[in-house]
Structures are given as structure tokens and as C-alpha cells.
Amino acid sequence: MHLKNTLATLSSRSLRHLLMPLLTPLITPLLAFCLALTSTGAFAFGFNDITQRAKLLSQGSYKKPANNLPKAIDSLTYDQYRDIRFNTDKSLWRSARLPFEVAFFHQGLFYDHPVKINELVDKKVREIKFDPASFNYGKNNIDPQQLQQLGFAGFRIHTGLNSKNYKDEVMVFLGASYFRALGKGQAYGMSARGLALDTAQNSGEEFPQFTEFWLERPQANDKDMTIYALLDSPRATGAYRFTIKPGAETTVDVKSQLYLRENVTTLGIAPLTSMYFFGENQRSAVEDHRPEVHDSDGLSVHTGTDEWIWRPLVNPKRLLVTSYALENPKGFGLMQRDREFSSYQDLEARYEKRPSVWIEPKGKWGKGRIELIQIPTADETNDNAVAFWVPEATPKPGQPFDIEYRMAWQKEADTQPPLSWVSQTRRGHGYTKKVDESIALIVDFEGPALKKLPADAKVAGVLTLDANGKLLEANTYRNDVTGGWRMAVRLNRTDDTKPVELSGRLRNGTDTVSETWSYILPPN
């Protein structure tokens, strides 16, 4: 209130004439600050309030959040931290019997700074205060009275996803700008992020953080829930709105406005992060009873020219960065196409239940590229595959950058091309009359366009290789078991220290009847 009174006094003609030359550089940020102040309390609150906050933040220097953990929490091991559980009887909105409930995560371990969380009721803001009495500290010898100054690390949303009688998790926000969601019958797998900055760059990756959330209180019959978030990092700020609609395919509509404090090399939009350890195209380096271990088995791309591209994932020995230059993409995603338990044989991880995540842009995104980064991993505990959109024209510092898209967390009805798609890619030497160092790849295609073809259809595989590969043989024939078609390829690599790019599709006469199989054979 003192600030408003001061501005009102300065509006008099005499003082304005005297002081305006001095005050002009200050008025814009002061007014923005006033707008930020009015986003709490009795004023109506919406997405524009957060964009003002993000813009104001971008005009100042970055302030790293302080580590406020007391020694009793900061010294906890992984297992000790996991022994801290939120008392679900204290869940937000449980007593009101609303369709959604919210539980909270305690600070500790990797989450050493608090995240402010607010409730929105009738567009008015109420901060949700941390209370140690809402947590069970298990076997940890911790005095809750010493934790009064802590905050939350994040939160998870519960709803009747799989049963009307039980509210299970549907979405989690925890750590930096990471979040995960689930559809019906799915198990947590890959993650998404609000923003990726300079991933796999020599300068080092920057991880923006959601520093504050606003949870909109749902009505009794609501089928979706809205969350607002403020993002901050040394070189970027942003305002976000997430609208979550749970179901067999849980969708998340994302609206954001970004501001850069400084220039960045790679601005990663709608980033997805997953794990590929080994699979049908790459056997495990150590003996393992499981045939495959991965959260996703490929990158799917639907281009603006209506081409569908499938790139199977690999676990390379060295960092591998590839991309597809596009204009106005129709969609992309890291997908888990193999849904058979027999492919994984893991009763605990249940990789066949891990969701695919499909990104569908809203509006035209213009020119840019979909980038796929694949990182070597020695086990399945590390996410090593990252995909995102990089706009060709990176916004200048201080310039607003608006982006909207829909995320679909899928399992039963993954987004697929309308004609036919790659169902598996297998790598192996196979039988040859003479021992050699050739590489064999077996690619199976399935889909309605192939099932309609007669058994004697003249389907041909159209294959291209880059200069580092020499094609030895290629054959295409019907797969009588699946009703699809198989493309068998054998090649030599000229330089084992370099990758080989291959591309193939099926044609029936002059008609293309499959998506494009786009494979990279990583260097040894």
C-alpha cells in the first residue's frame, strides 16, 4: 500500500515536471511489480499475472534459490528420505470430496530448496503453508519442530483414474521443471519438462526450475484440472498453464510464454526424457534374462508435409545427436510401441505399461528442427534419450515467446501413421556362407494398408544409405504371421568409428504404403 500511495503522490503536476526525468527508467518495472503484487489477495488471478511476473523476473539478474535444509534433513540417505511419507488424510481437497486431490513432497535429498504452492479459489490466491505434522518421518530420528521453516519440494495429483472407488496418481511435479503423467492402466516411465536449455552442449546444460505453482480448485463435477507455474533459471523465465484431463489417454494442454535473460544455443521446446538400455536392435552388453529394457523404443515424427518418420532408439557408446529439419510439424513423440509382456519379462518394472508421449502443436510453429539426443548409459536407472523442438528463430532476450501444445500420455491407442508402421527393428549378423563382418537389419512393417494387399502384391523396399555404408543385399517379402511385410538389409560399414544413416519405406507400385524407417547405426 505504501508503494501505491507513493505513485499517487508523484502524479501531481509539479512533482511530475520536476521528477519525471529521474523516475522514467523506474516506472515500468515499478508498475510491473505492482501488477505482481495484485496477483495475491483479493484480486482476480489468471495466466496474464504470471506472464507479468515472468517478464519482470527476466529484466533482473537471476537469484539462485537458497538451500534451507537443516542438517537433520540434508544428511539423509536416499532410503531415509524415501521413508518420509505424506499423510494422505491431509491431502488438499480430500475433505471436500472433490474429483481431484493433491499430496505433497517433503524437501530433502536432491530437492534442497522450497517450491511455493498456492491454491486458487474463485481466482483468488491462498498460499498453502508447509506443516511438518502432515508428514510421517518413519524410522528417521527427526524433530518436526525444527522443520517449521521448510517448504514443499513438489506435489502429486490424485483422481479416480483406474477406479471410481480409489484416487490414484495421475500426475507429478517434482524437481527442476520435470513432470510425469499417467493414463489408465499405465505405469510411470518417461518424463517431460517445461523447458530444455543447451542440452548436450559443451557449455553445459541449464535446468530451469518451476519455483511457484497455483492449483485451481476444481468444481464437484470437473473432468479436468488447471495448474499455473512460474519458471526461472539463469537465462530464462516463463509462465505456464497446464490443463490435465485424465482418462485412458491422459492429455495435458500446455500454454507458455517464455522470456530469455541471455542468448542460448539450443532452446528445447516440449522436451521429453526417456530411457533406452537395450532391445531388439541392440542386445545387452551383459547377460540378462530380459529380452528388452526401455521406457521408449523410438522417436515418431509427423512432418508438416504429412510424412511419418520412425527412428528406433539406441544406446550409443558415445553421445549421439541427430535432428530433422521441419516446418510446422504436426506432431512428434517418444513412443513405446512394443506392448507385449513377453518382450520384457520383467514382473516388477512392467515396461510394456510405460506410456508413450505424443506432442501435438497448437498453431503453426514455423521452421525449426526436432532434435534427438542419445546418451550412453551403463544401466536402466539413467534417462538417456531426450527429444524436443528447436525453433529456427530463437527469441531475443526480453522478447516474449509464446508456445502451445497438447501432450497425450498413451498406451492402448498410441498415435500411429494411417497406412503402416514399423513394428520392430532387429539387428544381428545371421547366417552367411562365409564368415564376414557384415551387419544385418530386419525391419517389420504392419498396418491396415498392408493387410489389404493381396499375398502376391509387388511390394518393394526403397532403401538409401549414406556414404559410410555399402549395401550388400536388400529383400522385401510378406510376413505371413503378422500380415505385414518384412525388409531384410545387409550392409558393410566403411569406417567403424563413424555412424551410418539408413532410410527405407515400402512401396506398392508408385504408392508409398508405409512410414519412413530412419535408422542410425552408431559408431563402434
N, C-alpha and C positions, 0 to 999 in steps of 0.2 A: 504493500500500500504506500510506503514511503516513496517508492520509485514512481508510482502513478501521480502522486501529489507533486513531485519534483517536475515531472514533464508538463503537468498542467500549469505550474507557475511559469515555466520557461516559455509558454506560449504567448505571454503578453508582448505587445508590440515593441516596447522599449528594450526589454531584455533580449528579445529575438534579434533586433537590429544590432545589439551590442555583442551577443554571444554566438550567433549562428555560424560565423566563420570557424569558431573553435569547436562547436558541437556537431557540425555536419558529418564528420567522419565517424561520430559515435552513435548518431541517432538510429541508423539502420540496424546495427547489432543490438542496440538497447530495445528497439521495438520488437525485434525478433525474440529477445529474451522475455519481454512482456508477454508475447504470444505463448511462449513456452510455459510461463508461469500460469497462464489461464487454462492450461490443459489439465490442471488438477483442481479439485474443489468443486464448485457449483456450476462451472461452465460445461457446455456440451463438448464432448471429445470425439475426434474422428481421425481418419488417416492423415488429413492435412496437418493436424497438430504435430504428428510425428515427422512429417516431411520438413516442417519448420525447425524442429529440434535437430534433425539430421543436417540441414543446411547451416544452422548456427554452429553446430559442432565442427563442420568442415572448415569453417572460417577461422577456427582457433587451432592451436597446437594440440597434439594428442597427449592425453594424460593416462598413463598406464594404471589399471586398477591395482590397488594396494592389496597385498596378502595380509588378511586379517585373522589368519588361523592361529589359535592358541597352541602351545606345544602339545597338549593332550590330543589334539586332532591332527596337527601337522606331522606327528611322528607315527601315525597309524600305518600298518602294512595294508596291502591290497585286501587280504581276507578280513582284517579287523575293520576296515572301512565298510566292507560289504555286510558286516554284522550290524551296522546301523540301519534300522528299518523305520520307515514312516508308518505311523499308526493310521491305517486307512479309515478308522472311525472318525478321524479328524479331516477327512477329505473335503475339499471345497465343494459345496452344493449337495453333500450327501443328505443332510437333514431335510433339505427342501425336496428331495426325491426328484431331482431334475434328470433329464436324459443323459447328461454328461457329469462326470466328477473329475476332480483334479487332485492328484497326490504330488508330494514334493520330495526333492532330493536334498540331502544334507551336504554342506560343504565338506571338503576333505580330499585327500589323495591328489588327483590332477586338477581338482576344482578348488583353487585356493583363493578365489575372490567371489564376493556375493553377486548375485543377479537379482535386480529389483523386480518384483512381480506385483502387479496391480489387478484389481477386479473392476470391470466396467459394468455399472448398473444404470440403465437409462441414460447412457452416455456420460455418466459422472464417474470419477475415478476414486477408488479406495485402495490404499496400499495394503497388501497382505503382509503382516509382520511375521518374522520368524519367531517361533516359540519352541524351545527345546523339549517342552512337555509333549509335543506332537510326535516325538521320535522315541523308539526303543533302541537303547545303546548296546543291547546284547551282553556279551561277556566282557566288553570294554570297561575298564575302570575309569569312568569319566564322570565328573561332577557337572550336571547340566546347568547349575547356577553360574558356571564360568563361561557359558556359551551364549549369554544373552545378546551380545553384540554381533553375532554371526547373522548370515542371511541364507538364502537358498542357493543351491547350485543349479537347479533346473526343475522341471516338472514333467509329469506324465498325465495323459488324458485317458480316462476310462469311459466305456459305454457298453451297451449290450450288443456287442459285435457278433458273437457266436451263439448267444443265448439271451432270451429276454429276462432270465432269472439271475444273471450274473453280469456285472460290468467288468470286462477285461480290458487290457491296454489296447489302445488304438494308435497312440502317437506319443513320442517322447522328444523333448528338447533338453539336451544335456551336452555341455562342452562346446566352447567356441561358438560357431553358428551351425553345429550339427543337429540334425533331427532325423527320426525314423518313424515310419508308419506301417500299419498292418491292414490288410483286408481280411475277410472271413476265411478261416482255416489256414492262415499264413503264420510263419514263424519269422522272428526278426532276422534280417540278413544285412543287406546293403544299407548305406546311409546316404542322406542328402545334406547339402549345406546351403546357407544363404548366399555365399559368395566365395570364390577362389581367386587368390591373387598370386601371380608369379609361381604357379605350381611347376616344379621341375626346372626352375631357372637357377643358374649358377649363383645368383644373388641371394637365393634362399626364399622359401615360400612364406608368405604372410597369412596368418589365420585371423580374419575378422571375428569379432565376438558379438553375440546378442547380449547387450548389457541391461536391457529393461524390456519387460513384457506387459501387455494389457490383455486380460482374458475377459471376453464379453460374456456376461451371464446369459445362458440360454433360457428360452421360454419352455414351458412344460411339454410342448409338442414339437419342438425343433428337431430337425433331422441333421442339422449341421451346426458347427461351432466356429466362431471367428476369434482369431488371435492377432494382435498387433505386436510388432517388435521394433526395437531400435538397435541398429548395428553400428559398431565403432571399431576402428583399427588405426594404426599409424598413418595409413594413406587413404582410407576410405571411411565414409559413413553411409548409412542407409535407413530408410523407413520401409517396413514390410507389413503386409496384411496376408494372413493365411486363413482360408476358409476350408474347413475339414468336413467332408461328408463321408462317413463310414459306410461300408457295405461289402458285398462280395468283391468289388473293386473299390477300394477307398481312394477318393480323389482329394487333392489339395490344390485349391486355386491360389496362386501366388501373385501378388501385386507389389512392386517395389519401386522406389525412387532412390537412386544412388548419387553420391557426390564423392569426387576424388579430392583429397588434400594435395596429393602429388601425382605425377605421372607413374603409370605402371606398365610393365612389359606385356603381361597377359592378364586380361580381365575375364575371368571364368564365370559365365552366367549359367544358372541352373545346374550346379555341379553335382555329380553323382559319384559315390565312392564305394567300391566293392572289392571282393576277394576272389582271386583265381589261383589255386595252388597247383593242381594238376587235373587232367581229364582225358577224354578220348583221343585228343590230338597231341597229348604230351603226358607221357607216363611219369609216375612218381620217381624221384631220384633214389628213394629208399624203399625198401619192401613195405607195402601197405596193403591190408586186406580189402580196402575200399577201392573200387574202380575209379571214382572221381571225387574230388573235393573242391567245391567252388560255390560261391553265392550267386555268381552270374557266369554264363558261358559265352556271351558275345555282345557286341555293340550293334544295335539295329539303327539304321538311318533311313528316313523318308525325305527325299530331297524335294526342293521346290519344283523340279521338273517331273515329279512323280516317279522317280526311280527309287527302288528299295535296295539297300545295301546291307549285307551281313558280314561283320568281321568277327570271327571266333577269337576269344581271348587266349593269351599265352602267358606263361611265367618265364620271362626272359632272363638271361644270365647278366645282362646289362640293361640300364634304363633304356626304354623304347618309347619314343614319342612319334605318333603319326596323326594325320588330320585329313579332313575332307573339306575342301573349299566349296561353299554353297551360297546361294542367295535365297532368302526367305524359306528356310527349312520348314517342312510340315510336321516334323517330329523326330525324336531320337530317344534312345534309352539303352541302359544296360539290362539285359534280359537273362532270365533263367528258363531256357526253352525245354531242357530235359526235365520232365516231371515224373520219372519213374523211380520208385524207391530202389529197384534193382540196380540202378546206375550208381548209387551211392553206398548202400548197405550200411548206413550209419543211423542206428536207432536213437541216438541222443541228439545229434545235430540236425537231422531231418532236412538235408539240403534241398530235397525235392519240394519242400514247402516254402522256401525262401522267395520273397516277392521279386518280380520284375518291376522296374520303374520306367514308365514312359512319359516323356516330356512333350507336351503339345503347345507350341507357341500361340499366343493370342495376338492378333495383329501381325504385321509384317516386320520381321527382324532385320531385313536388309542383307547386305553382304557380310560374310564372315566365314568362320570355319568351325566344324565340330572336331574337337581335339580329344584324342585318346592317349592317355599316359599309362604305361605298364611298367611296374617296378619289380625287381627281383624280390622274392620272399622265400625264406627257408622253412616256413611253416604256415599253417592256416590261421594263425592269430593276427596276422597283419593284413589290413586292406592294401591292395597293391594295384588296383585298377581305378583310374579316375577319368571321367568324361564330362565335358562341358562345352558350351557355345562361347566362342570368342568373336565379338563384333569387329569388323574390319576398321571401323572408325571408333577409336577409343575416346570417350568424352574427355574434354579438357578439365583440369582442376577447377572446381567451383561451378561447373556446368551440370545441371540436373540430367540424369539418365533414367528414363522410365522403361520398365520391362514388365510384361505379364505373361504367365503361362499356367498350364494345368499339369499337375503330376498325377499319374494313375499308378497305384500300387496294386499289381495284378498277380493272379495265379491261374485261375480256371480259364480265363479268356484273355490271354496275352495278346497285345497288338501284333498282328502279323500281316504280311502282304496278301493281297486278294487272290493272286494266282497260285504261287507255290513258294516254299521257303526251304532253307537249309535245315534239316533235322539233325544232322551230325556231320562232323569232320573228323576222320580218323587218320592218324599218321603212323606209318610203320614200313619197314623195308619190304616185307613179304617175300614170296618165293621168286627166285631168279635162277636160270640155268647156270649162270656163273656168278660167283661172289663179286659184288661191286659195292660202291658207296652211294648208290642212288637212293633217292628219297621217294617214297610212295605216299600219296594222299588219296583217301577215299571220301567222296562227298555225296551224301544222300539228300535228295530233294523230295519233299512231299507237299501235297496241296490239291485243291479241287481242280485246278487246270490240268494237272497230270492224270488224275483219276478219270477224267472224261475222255482221255485219249485212248484209242484202240491199242492193243498189245503190239501191233506191227507199225505203230506210228514212227515216222522218221525223225526222232528227237536227236539233236546233236548238241554236244557241249562246245561252247565258244570260249576259248581259253587264251589268255595273254600272260606273258611273264616279262619281268624287267631284264636288263642286260646281264644281271648276275646269275640268271637261271637258264639252263639249257633243257628244253623239253625232249624227253626220250620217247614217251608214248602217252596217249590220251584216248580213253574209250568211254562211251556212254551207252548204257543199256538199262532196260527196265528192271526194277526191283519187284519181283513177283510177291514178295512177302508184304510189303507196305503199300503197293500200288503206285509207288513213286518211281523215280529214276535215279540211277547212280552214275557219277562221273569219277572215273579212276584215272589218276595222273601219276606219272613217274618222271622225275627230273634229276639233274645234277646241278650242284651249285659250284660256280667258278671260284669264288673267294669265300671260304667258310667264316671269315671274320666280318662279313657284311650280310645284311638281310636279303631276302628275295621277296618281291611283291608279286602276287598272283591274283588274277581276276577271272572269274568264269560265270557263265549263265547258260541256261538251256533255251534252245530254240526249236520250234516245230515249223519247218519251212522258213518263212520270213517272220513268223510271230515269236516274240520273246514270251516264254511261259514260266519264268522263274525270276526271283530276285537275283541280285548280283552277289556272288560269293567273292569276298575281298579278303584275301589271306596274306599274312606276312609271316614268312619263315624267319625267325630271329637268328642272329649270328651265333655261332658256337662260342 
